[in-house]
Amino acid sequence: MSESSTPFYFQPSRQSPVAILLILARLIRSLIGQFWPVLLLLLLRRRSANSSQFWVWVGIGITILSVIRSLVTYFRTRFYIHEDEFILEKGGFTRRRLSVPLDKIQTITFQQTFLHRLFNVVSVEMDTTGAKGSEISLTALDRDKATALREYLLRWKKENVNATPTDQEAAVDIVPEVELLKLDLGALLRIGLSQNHLRSAGILFGLLASFAREIQPILGKSAYKYLEEEWGLTFNFFWTFALWIIVFFLLVSVIATLALTIVRFYNLRFVQTGDGFRLEAGLFTRREQAAYLPKIQFLRWSANPLQRIWGMYNLRFYQAAGHQLRGKQTLQVPGSYPHQIAAVQAAYFPAHDQMRWKWYHPHRLYFRQRLFILGFLPLLGLILKTSTDFNWFWLIITLLWLPATAWWQWNLLLRKQYGLSEEGLWVKSGFFTQSQILLLWSNVQGLEVQQTLVEKRYEIADLTFYTASGEVEIESLPLSMVNSLRDYVLAKIEVGAEEVEKVEELRS
C-alpha cells in the first residue's frame, strides 16, 4: 500500500491548524480564571502614565508567551494508531507520550463550540477503562477526519470482539443511518415543562430558609419573630407571603428549566447507525455521543404523569464504564416516543417481543414494610403534633395520611413487575414516575442475594445484578425462585465466558 493511500490515522498526524487558536483561547481563559482578582484590582485602582505603560507591556509579553506556547503545543502534538494502540504525543515544553490499547477505549465523543462550528472542526474525547475523565483529547480535528477515525475504531472493536477469523477477512457491511428523532422547538418546550419543577422550587425555597437561619444571629431572634414584633406582621400574612413565594419560585424554576433544556438539547438528532446509536445536541456547545451496541449494558425509559399525557418518555442508555465515568457514559434521549423506544429495544434485545415472559410481583411484605416506614412512623409524629398544638389543618392531614399512603403503596406494589425470560430481565415500576428497565443476562458481571431478618422469616429475598454500568435490583421474591434464577444467570455467564475463550484460542 502506497503512503498516499494509507489512512491518516496510521501515520503521525497533527490536528487542524484551528487548534492553535483554540489552544490560545483556552490558555487565556485559564489565565483570566486564575488571576481575575489581580486584573480587577488593576482596573479599579488609579494609575499613572508610567504604570499604565508598564502593565501594557506586561500584557503584550504575556500574549506573546501564550502564542508561543500554543504554537509549540500544536506542533508537538501528534496522534496515530500503531499495533492496535492509539498513541498520543503531546505537550508544550514537557513532552508526554500516551499509549492506549484500542480495546480499552470505551466511547468517542465529539464536541463543537461556536468556533468549532465556524471552522467545521470538532474536539474529540475518548473515555478509556479506568480513567477518571477523558484520557485522550484532541482540541480540533477536521470533521471528516474525526468521523473516519471514529468509524475505524468502532469497526476494529466490532471485528476484534464479536468476530471469528473468517469474519475478520470479510468486508464490513455499511448500514445506512436512520434518523429516529429530531426535536423541534415545540418538543423542547414540552420537555422543559414536564420536568420536576417542584424539586427545583423546593431547592430555592430551602436556600431562602437557610438564609433566614443565617441572619438569625444578626437579628438576635428568628426572622419570623423579628418581622412579627418589629413590623407587626400577622400569621395570615406569613401564610399568604409563603404561598406567593412558592408560586414565584415555581415560575423561576419553570423558566430556568426551559432555558437549560433549550441550551442542552437544541436541534437534537437521535440516529441509529450500523453499530448502535448516535446523539447530537446542544446550542452553544454541540455534543455528539455514540452508543455502541456491545457496550450498552441496559436500557431504562420513564415518564411522569405529564409526559404520559403527551406520550413522551425519557430514554437512557447505560454503557460499560468504570466507576468514575458512569455518569458520563449514560446517554439520555428526552422526548422519545413509543416507536423510537421500540426501535432501540429491537436493536438491543432483538427477540424481546417474541420471548415468553413470566411476570411476578413482589411479596406483600414489600407493601407492609413501606407502609410502616412511610405511613405509621410519620403518623405518630402527626398525632403528637395535633395533640400538643391542635389545628384543623393538621387534624385533616393526620386523618388522611394513613389511607392515602396505603392507597399509594398498594398501587405501587401492583405496578412493580419483574419479567423473566431465557435471555433477560424486564422490570416495570413506579407510581407517579413510571419506568421500565431491560437487561440482557449476557451483560451481568456479578450477582448478590440479600435477605433481611424479616425476609428470612417469610422465605423471600432480594437479588441484585451488577453490570459494568451499575446495578439492577429485584426485591421480595420467593427464596427458591431467587436461588434458581441466580444459578441460571451464573450458568449463562459461564457459557458466555467459555465462548469468548474459544474465539480467543481460534485467533491465536
RODRENPA-947467 format. One record per atom (N, C-alpha, C, CB): x, y, z. Coordinates in steps of 0.05 Angstrom, whole numbers, plus 5000, padded with zeros to 4 digits. Each point is the difference from the previous one (the first is absolute). Last residue first. Glycine has a CB too. Example, Ala and Ser with C-alpha at 12.3 -4.5 7.8 and 13.67 -1.06 7.14 Angstrom:
2
525749555142;501650245001;498550225014;502449874957;498248985042;498250245000;501850245000;496249775025;
This chain:
508
488746625364;502949965006;501149764985;499350205045;491550004947;501550224990;503049965004;496250305010;497849085026;500049984971;501750224988;495449785002;503250245091;501849784993;500249964969;498949785044;494950854991;502850105004;502049784993;498450305037;492549474962;500650194978;502850105002;495250144998;501749325071;500349844976;500750184976;496849665018;501150755065;502649875001;500649834975;499749995050;491850414960;502050214995;502849875000;497050355021;495849105002;499950064972;502150214992;495149885000;503849905092;501349794985;500050044970;498649695036;496850925019;502950035004;501549784985;499250215045;491349754957;501050224984;503050045001;495650215007;500449155049;499949914972;501050224981;496149695011;502950535080;502349814996;500149904971;499749875048;493050684978;502550155000;502449824994;498050335033;493649274979;500050154975;502650164997;495050035000;503449535081;500649804979;500250144973;497749645026;499550885047;502949935002;500849804979;499850095049;491150124957;501550224988;503049955002;496350315013;498049055027;499650014971;501750224987;495349825006;504550105088;501549784988;499850014970;499249725041;495650905007;502950055004;501749794986;499050235043;491749654961;500750204980;503050075002;495350195003;501249215060;499949884974;500950204978;496349695016;502850635073;502349824997;500149874973;499849915049;492850634971;502450164999;502549834996;497850345029;493849244985;500250124973;502550164997;495050014998;503349635087;500649784981;500250114971;497549685030;499950915039;502849935002;500749784980;500150145048;491950574935;500549765015;502949914998;495349864992;503151184998;499049774985;500649755016;500850234956;501350795057;497849865013;498849784983;499050415026;506850284918;499649985029;497749815007;501850475005;506449854916;497249905003;499749925029;499849834951;507650844989;499149845023;497149914997;503350255029;506350144917;497149984997;499149805022;500150104949;509450575030;498649765008;497050024996;503649915033;506050534918;498250035022;498649735006;499350494989;506849604938;498950275001;498050045023;500750034951;503749145023;502250194998;499150295001;502549664973;491749595079;501050034973;502350205000;495549884980;498149465092;502150204996;501049994971;501449975049;489449735012;501649934977;502050244996;496349714979;497549895109;501250224986;501849904978;499750285042;491549385026;502249924982;501050244984;498149534997;495850155100;500550194979;502449904983;498150395028;494249025035;502750134998;500050204977;502249585020;491349695051;500250164976;502850145001;494950074997;500249385073;501449854979;499850144973;499049585024;498050715067;498049944979;501249854976;497650425014;507949825060;497749885012;497949924979;500850275042;506850224933;500749725005;497649865013;504850135006;494650804979;499749844975;500649715004;501250414974;500350185098;497149974995;499549844975;499250445022;509749764999;498949825020;497049954996;503550155033;501950124880;499850115027;498849795019;499550474981;506149444922;497749915016;500150125028;499849574973;505150374918;499850145026;497449925013;502850394983;504549334931;497549945013;500050135028;499549564974;506150624928;500149995029;497149965011;504050315001;503049654902;497450005013;500450005030;497949764961;507750514937;499949885026;497350025012;504850125007;497250144903;502749935008;500149875028;501750374972;491049804939;500349985029;502849915006;495149905006;500950184906;501450245010;500550005030;498050254962;497149074988;502849994991;501650245010;498549754960;492050155053;501649845019;502950004993;496149715008;497451124968;500849744989;501749855020;499950184953;492350625060;502749915005;500449734988;500250265042;492850674969;500449764984;503049925003;496250124967;495750545085;502849934996;500149744985;501450245042;491250644984;500549724992;503049974995;495349964980;497150775076;502449944985;500149704993;502450385022;491150535018;500149714994;502449954982;495049965005;501550815069;501849964977;500349714995;502450435010;491349705053;499850264987;501850004975;499150235044;501448944995;497250095002;499650274986;499649755044;507849334950;499450295002;497050055002;504150104975;501449064972;499650105027;499350304999;503349675018;500149354924;498250234999;499350095028;498049824957;509849534986;499050115025;498150234994;504249855025;501049244927;498450244994;498750095026;499149854951;509549455010;498250095021;498650264991;503049795035;501949314907;500350255014;497850065021;502350164960;499249034981;502250174992;500350265017;499549824955;493549485054;502549854997;502450194996;497449624981;494650805073;500149844976;502649864998;496950324976;496250345094;502349824997;499749844974;500649975050;495350985004;499749814978;502649854996;496750304979;498250305103;502549894990;499449804979;502350085044;492450825007;500049744988;502849924990;495150074987;498350725068;502749895000;499949714991;501450315038;490750214974;501450094976;502949894999;497250415000;497149425075;498749884976;501550084975;495650025023;507250365059;500549715000;498949874975;499949995050;498350914965;502849974993;500749714998;501150445023;490449795008;500250034971;502949984990;495950295001;502749685091;498749764988;500250024969;496949965040;506250775012;501949785000;498749744988;502150205041;492550594966;502450064983;501849754999;499750495013;492849495045;499150004972;502450034981;495550185013;506249915079;499349724993;499249984971;498649925048;502950954986;502549854996;499549714993;502250315033;490350224987;501350094975;502649854995;497950465007;497449375074;498649894977;501350094973;495849985027;508250385053;500349714998;498449884976;500649985050;498850984969;502749914994;500249704995;501750385027;490550204999;500349914973;502649864994;497050374987;500850025099;497949814994;500449874972;496850265030;509150445000;500349755016;498049794993;501750285037;497650584923;502349854989;500449745015;502150444988;491250135044;499249884975;502349844987;496850384993;505150115086;498149785006;499249854974;498450255041;506850544954;501649765007;498249775008;503750305016;491950514964;501649924976;501649745006;500350484986;494949965084;498349844982;501549904975;496150265016;508549895080;499450164977;498449834981;504250295006;501249695099;497749934984;499550204978;497949775039;510249885020;499450274989;497749964980;504950175005;497949095046;501350215016;499350284990;503749685009;492949534947;499149995028;501250235017;499549504995;502950374912;497250095003;499150015029;499149804955;509749885024;499850284993;497150105004;503749944966;498049145047;501350165021;499750304994;503349635008;493749784926;498349985024;501150175022;498549544987;506850384936;497750174995;498050005024;500549914951;507149515051;500850285002;497650194996;504649884985;493949215002;500550055028;500950295005;501349525006;497750184905;497450045013;500350055030;497849704966;509750074978;499250284998;497450065014;502450034957;500249065044;501950165014;499450304997;503449654992;491149724960;499649995029;502050185015;498449534996;502250434906;497350055010;499850035030;498449764961;509750044986;498950254989;497250075011;502649914959;502149305071;502050215000;498850274992;503649664990;490949555009;500950065028;501950245000;499549515012;497650164905;497850135014;500850075028;496749754972;509449774977;499850284990;497750145014;502049874956;498949215062;502450155010;499950294992;502649584998;490649844969;499850055029;502350155011;497549585004;502450164904;498050205006;499950075029;497449844961;508249465013;501150254988;498050235006;502449744964;495249385057;501750125021;501250264990;501049545017;493949884926;498550215014;501650135023;495849774987;509349814927;498449905022;498750235014;503149615006;499350554891;501449955026;498049895020;503250374990;495049414908;499850235018;501649945025;495550124982;505149474910;499749965029;499850275014;502549564997;497349894897;500050255016;499349935030;498650274959;505849294944;498449935024;500250235019;500949504994;500650364893;500650135025;498249915022;501650404974;502249294925;497849945020;500950125026;498749574976;504350824924;500749825023;497549955017;504650185001;496250424923;499249734993;500549815022;500950104953;501450845049;497149994995;499049724992;500350484987;509149705029;498550055025;497049984996;503750305015;504749564926;497849815003;498250065024;502849664977;505150894999;498449954975;497649835004;504250054976;501550645081;498949735008;498249914977;500250115051;504750694936;501449915024;499249715007;500250475016;495649974909;502949984995;501549885024;499650404970;491049745036;500649804979;502949984994;495650094980;501450585080;499749745011;500749784980;496550185031;503450704939;502349965017;499849725013;500350505009;492449784939;502449964983;502549945016;497950304966;494149925080;499849734989;502449954981;495050025003;504150845033;500949815021;499949714990;498450325035;498250354909;502950025002;501249815021;499650484986;491049575003;501249874977;503150025000;495850094973;498950345097;500049715001;501449874976;495950035026;507650944998;497349904997;500149694998;498550434977;508150425068;499749774983;497149905000;504949875009;499950905038;497950044980;499849774981;500850475003;508649615043;497450095010;498050024977;502250255037;507249214984;498450094977;497350085010;502549694968;508250085072;497250075005;498750104975;501150115048;507849274991;499150164977;497050045004;503749824969;505349915094;497149984998;499150194978;499549875049;509650084981;499449804981;496949954997;504449795010;499650825054;500550104973;499149804978;503950265018;495449515075;498250224993;500450104972;500150135047;505649194987;497349914995;498150224992;500949645033;509050334990;498950104974;497149924996;504649984982;501149785095;500350294997;498650114976;504449965022;495949094997;498450145020;500150304995;500949635033;500949804880;501049985028;498350175018;504649914984;491049684926;501950215009;500949935028;497950354971;494449384944;502249895016;502050225006;499449554980;490450755002;502249874986;502249915019;499050274960;490050025033;502149975020;502249834987;496750035039;494750624925;501849784994;502149995022;499250034950;490350435044;502850005008;501449744993;498950315038;491450364945;501549754995;502950045008;496849884962;492950565056;502850075003;501749744998;498950415029;490949844927;501649865019;502950115001;497149584993;491750664972;502950034998;501449855023;499450454979;490849754998;501149774987;503050004997;495849964977;497850685067;501050074974;501249764985;501050455018;495649435069;497850124985;500950074972;498150195043;508349495017;498349784990;497650114985;501449725038;504650895004;501249874977;498349784988;504550125019;492750295061;499750184978;501349894974;500050385032;500849115050;497350024990;499650184976;498649915046;511049684960;498350105022;497250034989;503950235023;504149084942;498350224994;498450085025;499649854951;509449495004;498250085021;498350244991;503249835035;504849324938;498350214990;497950065021;500949884951;509249555031;497950095019;498450234988;502949865039;504949264939;498450234992;498150075022;500449874951;510049615046;497149985002;498650264992;500649665037;508750134941;499549805020;497049955005;504350135021;502450214894;497550075015;499349785019;498350274960;509149684978;500650145024;497550075017;504150184977;495849394935;501249825019;500650135027;501949754962;494450814968;498249795010;501349815019;497650044958;505050995032;500849764985;498549775012;504650194988;494050915009;499549765017;500549764983;496550255029;506550874969;499349754987;499649785020;502750144959;497251035032;500649765015;499149754984;499650255044;502450894949;499249764984;501049765015;500250264956;497650875061;501249755008;499049774985;500650195046;500450964953;498549774988;501649755007;498050294963;501050735080;501949784996;498549764991;503150195035;491650564968;502650134999;502349804996;498250365030;493249254968;499750264988;502750134997;495450055019;501448864984;501450225013;499750264985;503349675018;496849194957;498350205012;501750225012;496549665010;503149274942;501250264995;498150215012;502449854958;499649005042;498450225010;501650264996;497649705034;502049184931;501550255003;498150225008;503549854966;497548965031;498550254998;501850245004;495949765017;506349204946;498650105024;498450254995;503649805027;501649714906;501249895024;498650095026;504350004976;493050294935;500449714997;501149875026;500850074952;493550815061;502149934982;500349704998;502450435011;490050385020;500849725002;502149944979;495549875019;501551105033;500449854975;500849715007;501450424975;494650605062;500649735010;499949814976;498050105046;502951034977;499649794980;500849735013;500950334961;496650785070;500849725006;499349824977;499350095049;500350934970;500549864975;501049725004;501150444979;499250025111;499350144975;500849844975;500550445024;500449395077;498949814980;499250144974;498549715037;505750765040;501249735000;499149834976;500250035049;496450874965;502950014997;501249724997;500150425027;490749654991;500650104973;503050004995;495850285001;501249495085;499349804981;500650084972;496449855031;504950775039;502049805000;499449774981;500850115048;492850584962;502550114988;502149784999;498850465018;493149325025;499650044971;502650094986;495150105008;504949865086;500049734988;499650014970;498349815043;501050995007;502849914999;500249724987;500950265042;490450114970;501650164980;502849904998;497150405010;497449205056;499049934973;501750154979;495449925018;506350295073;500949734993;499249924972;499749885048;497250934986;502950024995;501049734992;500550375033;490649654994;500350144974;503050024993;495850265009;502249385075;499149824979;500450134973;496749795032;504950745043;502249814996;499249794979;501550065047;491950564978;502250144987;502349804994;498850435024;493949265026;499250044972;502350144984;495250045015;506149855077;500049744987;499350024971;498849785043;500550995010;502849934996;500349734985;501250255043;490250054983;501050154978;503049944994;496750355010;499449255066;498749904976;501050144975;495949895027;507050415057;501349754993;498849884975;500949925049;495250864986;502650064989;501449744992;500350415029;491549515015;499650124973;502750054987;495750215015;504549505074;499049794983;499650104971;497749795040;504950845025;502249814994;499049774982;502150125044;491650504988;501750134980;502349804992;499050465019;495249305050;498749974973;501750124979;495650025022;507250085068;500349724990;498849964972;500049855048;503151164976;498349795013;500649734988;496450345008;509650635009;498849824980;498549775013;503650134967;501950685067;497249955006;498549834980;500150435022;509549894989;498450094977;497049965005;503849904970;502949855095;500950264990;498250114979;504649865011;493549285029;500250205021;500750284989;501449635031;497849614909;497550025015;500150235020;499449514994;508350274955;498050124983;497350045015;502249804960;504849755086;500850274994;497950144983;504849865002;494149235017;499550165023;500750294995;500949615029;501149774903;497150015004;499350195023;499549534981;509650275001;498950204981;497050035003;503749884968;502049845118;499349894974;498850214982;499249555022;507750815048;497649835003;499349894973;498350285038;509150304972;499749935029;497549845005;502450415011;501949954904;497550125011;499749955030;497949944955;509549695000;500250294997;497550135011;502749934959;497949125040;501850115020;500250314998;502649574999;491949974936;498950005027;501950115021;497349604987;504050244915;499950275011;498850015028;499550174953;501549005000;502650125002;499950285012;501449734960;490749775021;501449895024;502750145003;497749564995;497250654929;498650105024;501349905026;495750014974;507449664943;500850285003;498750125025;500550054950;497049095025;502850005011;500950285004;501049574976;490750314983;499949935029;502750005012;495949734991;503750414917;498850235014;499949955030;497450124959;505449184985;502150205001;499050255015;501949834957;491949485026;501949925020;502350205003;498949534991;494950594940;498750065025;501949935024;495449934979;507449834935;500150295003;498750095027;499850054950;499749045027;502850085005;500350305004;501549614972;490150055004;500649925028;502950075007;496749644997;500350474914;498950215017;500649945030;496350084966;506349284972;501650244996;499050235018;501049864953;494049345046;502649955012;501850254998;499649514989;492050504968;499750015029;502649965015;495349834994;504050084911;500450275009;499650025030;498450174956;503849064970;499250015028;500550285011;501049505006;496850344887;502049935020;498950035028;503650144968;492150074945;499349755013;502149915021;497649874959;503050924983;497750035017;499449755017;498250324967;508949684968;500650185022;497750035019;503050244970;495749254952;501949865017;500650185025;502049764960;492650614973;498549795015;501949855019;496849954961;507050694981;498450135020;498449795017;499650414970;505549284957;501850105022;498450135022;503650074966;491849664956;500749775017;501850085022;499649714960;498150964978;497649915015;500749775019;497150164963;509550154976;499650185022;497649925018;502150374973;502248824973;499550284992;499550175025;498049854956;507449165025;498350175017;499850284988;501349745040;500449224923;501150274998;498150195014;502349894955;499948965029;498750225014;501550264994;498549695036;503749474921;497749915016;498550245012;502449575010;504350204901;499350215020;497549925015;502250364972;505549034978;497150055000;499550215022;498949534983;509950074950;499050115025;497050064997;504550205011;500949014935;499350284999;498850105026;499349964951;508149255038;497150035003;499350305000;499749575026;508749774939;499450275008;496950035000;504450184982;502548925029;497750134987;499550285011;498049554991;511549905003;498050095019;497750154985;503550035037;503249154927;499650295000;497750075019;501750034953;504549095062;497850104984;499850305002;497649575007;508649905042;500950034973;497850114982;503149635007;495550175085;501950224998;500850054972;501649905045;492749374979;498650264999;501950224996;496549825030;506849324982;498950034973;498550264998;499649514996;504250265089;502050064979;498950034972;503149755028;490050505048;501749774997;502150064979;496349695014;498251075048;500449864975;501749755004;499650434976;497750295089;497849814994;500649824976;497050345018;509550305019;498549915023;498049784993;500550455020;505350024917;501749875020;498649915025;503650274982;492150204944;501349774988;501649845022;500350254956;495250565068;498149804991;501349754990;496950374988;508450375036;498849875024;498049784992;500750435026;503150094905;502049835012;498949855025;503650324984;491050324974;500249774983;502149805012;498750274959;500450575082;497649835005;500149754984;497350415009;509650214977;500149895027;497649825006;502750405014;497450064903;502149795001;500149875028;502650244964;491750495023;498949764986;502149785000;497250304971;505350545066;498049865016;499049754987;498750445020;507250104931;501449885022;498049855018;503450374999;493150134930;501449774989;501549855023;500550234956;495250585065;498049794994;501449754990;496650354989;508750405025;499149905026;497949784996;500850455021;502450004903;502149835012;499149885026;503550284978;490850344981;500149764984;502149815010;498650264960;500550595082;497849825006;500149744983;497250405011;511550135022;498150034979;497849795003;503550184969;501450145118;500549824978;497950044978;502249665031;501850745072;498650074975;500949814978;499750485013;502749375081;498650265001;498450064975;503750165030;498448885018;501050164978;498450264998;501549584975;500549585102;498550234991;501550154978;498050045047;501649045025;500950084973;498350234991;501649544989;496550135095;502849965000;501350104974;499549615031;491550645026;500849954972;503049984999;495850244982;500949535112;498850194981;500849924972;500250375034;502449105039;498250175015;498650204982;502949955041;500949034933;500750285001;497950165016;502449954956;497349085023;501650075023;500850295002;501749554998;495650114907;499649845024;501950095022;498549614972;499051124954;501249745001;499549865027;503550164968;492950684959;500049905028;501049725000;496150305012;505050574918;499749715002;500349925030;501949944953;496050994979;500649895027;499549705000;498850445022;502450474906;499549715003;500949925028;500749924950;495951024990;501849895020;499249715006;500850465021;497750094883;498949895025;502249945020;496049814975;501650854929;501849815014;498549915025;504250224982;493550504948;499349724994;502049805011;497850174959;501750825054;502149894983;499549714993;503250325021;490550165033;500850204980;502149894980;499150365034;498049135042;498050004978;500850194978;496449875032;508950125046;500249744986;498150004976;501349775043;498250965014;502450014984;500449744984;502150325033;490849735030;499550174977;502450024981;496950275029;503148845024;499350275009;499450174975;502849965042;497248944971;500450234983;499150255014;499449714959;503549155055;498850245011;500750234981;500349835048;499548994960;500650244985;498750245014;500549754957;502749195075;498150225001;501150244984;498349845045;502749034977;501350224985;497950224998;503149684974;498949405096;498350154982;501650234987;496049895029;508649375016;497249955006;498250144980;501149945048;509449644952;498450254993;497149935003;503650174968;503349185040;499550145025;498450254995;504249825019;499149604911;497849875014;499350135027;501349574978;506150724967;497550074988;497649885015;502350044956;507050235094;498949784982;497250074990;502849675026;504651085001;497549875010;499249784981;498550435023;510050325004;499349774984;497649865013;504849954983;501251065019;497849835012;499349784980;498350405027;509850394998;499149804980;498149815014;504350034974;500651025039;498649785011;499049824978;498650285040;508450654986;499049804981;498649775015;503750124967;498150975052;500449745012;498749794982;500150195047;499350714931;502949985004;500749745014;500250495003;490949474963;501250254991;503049985003;496050265014;496848914966;501550155020;501150264988;501249575023;495949354940;499150275005;501750145020;495449874989;501849184951;502450145009;499250305003;503249664977;491549345015;499750295000;502650125012;494949975005;500749044952;502350135012;499650304997;503049614990;491549395008;499750284993;502250155015;494949964991;504948974977;500250195021;499650284989;503149705026;497849454924;497649995017;500250175024;499349544984;507850494950;499849745013;497849995021;504949944992;495751004978;502249824994;499749745016;503150394990;492250654981;499449735009;502349824991;495050084998;504751045026;499949804980;499449735013;503350254971;499050915046;498549765007;500149814977;497050265031;507950735015;499549824977;498549755010;504250174975;500150875057;497849815004;499549844975;497950315034;508450424974;501049775015;497849805007;503650295018;494750544936;501949864984;501249755014;501150434978;492550145069;498949904975;502049824984;497050414998;505950045081;498149785006;498949884975;498950225043;506550544947;501649775008;498249765006;503550315018;492250504963;501349904976;501749755007;500150464980;495950005092;497949884983;501249874975;496750335017;509050185039;499349745013;497949864983;501150195045;501350674927;502249824997;499349725011;503350395002;490550305013;500149924971;502249804995;498150454987;501549935099;497749824995;499949904972;497550245036;509050414987;500649745011;497849804996;502850235034;495650654939;502049884983;500849735010;501750454988;492450065065;498749914975;501949864982;496850385004;506550015075;498449765006;498749894975;499250175047;505450654945;501849785005;498649745005;503350335018;491750464974;501049924974;501949765003;499650484983;497049915095;497949864985;501049904973;496650285024;509250255028;499649745013;497949844985;501350205044;500150684929;502149834991;499949725012;502850414994;490950225035;499549944972;502249824989;497750444994;503349905093;498149774999;499249944971;498350135045;507550614969;501349755010;498149764997;502850275032;494050604949;501749904978;501349745008;500850474985;494149965080;498349904979;501649894977;496650345013;508050085057;499049745009;498149884978;500450145048;502950734938;502249804999;499049725007;503350375012;490750374994;500649944972;502249794998;498850464987;495249505100;501550214987;500649924971;502050155044;489549525019;502549934987;501350254989;498349544990;493750055086;500950224984;502849944989;497250325027;495648894994;501850185013;500850234981;501749625029;492649644943;498650195019;501950205012;496849645009;506149654931;498150174985;498850215018;499049624971;506949735065;501550194983;498150184985;503649664995;492749665059;501350205017;501550214983;500549665036;495649594921;498050185010;501150225016;496849635000;509049694971;499250174977;497850205009;501149634968;501749735095;502250204994;499250184978;503449675015;490749625005;500150215022;502150214996;498349655031;501149624906;497950214996;500050195024;497349684973;508449505001;501050265009;498050234998;504549854986;493849214990;501849985023;500750285012;501849584981;492750314940;498749875023;501749995025;497549734967;506150614952;498050185011;498649885024;499350204954;506649254999;501550225014;498150205012;503849944968;492549374979;501149895025;501550215015;500449564978;496450674937;497749965019;501049895027;496949924961;509350154970;499350265009;497749995020;501650204957;500949005001;502250095017;499350275012;503449744973;490849904962;499849855026;502150095020;498249614974;502150754939;497650105014;499749865027;497850094956;509249614987;500550275010;497650115016;503150084961;495949104995;501849975023;500650275012;502049594979;492950424943;498449895023;501849955025;496949794967;507150514951;498250205010;498549915025;499550184954;505949195002;501750215011;498350225013;503549904965;492449394986;500649935028;501850225013;499649514988;497950474919;498250155017;500649955030;496549984963;507949544965;501350255009;498250185017;502649984959;495948955042;499550224982;501550255009;495549804988;509149335045;497250095000;499750214978;499649905049;507849334938;499450235017;497150074999;504750184994;501048844991;498450224988;499650225021;497749684969;508049325005;499850235018;498750244986;504149845023;492849214944;502650144999;499750255018;501149834953;491649595031;502149805002;502850134999;497049674979;494650815010;500349925028;502049785004;495350135007;502150244906;501650195016;500549905028;498150374973;500648944944;498450195015;501750165019;496249684998;507649954910;499949925028;498250205015;504649794997;498150304910;497549875005;499749905028;499949864953;508150575017;497850194995;497349885006;502850224965;505349275040;499750185023;497650194996;504949975008;494849054947;501650244998;499550195023;500049964951;499448945046;498350245000;501850255000;496349755025;
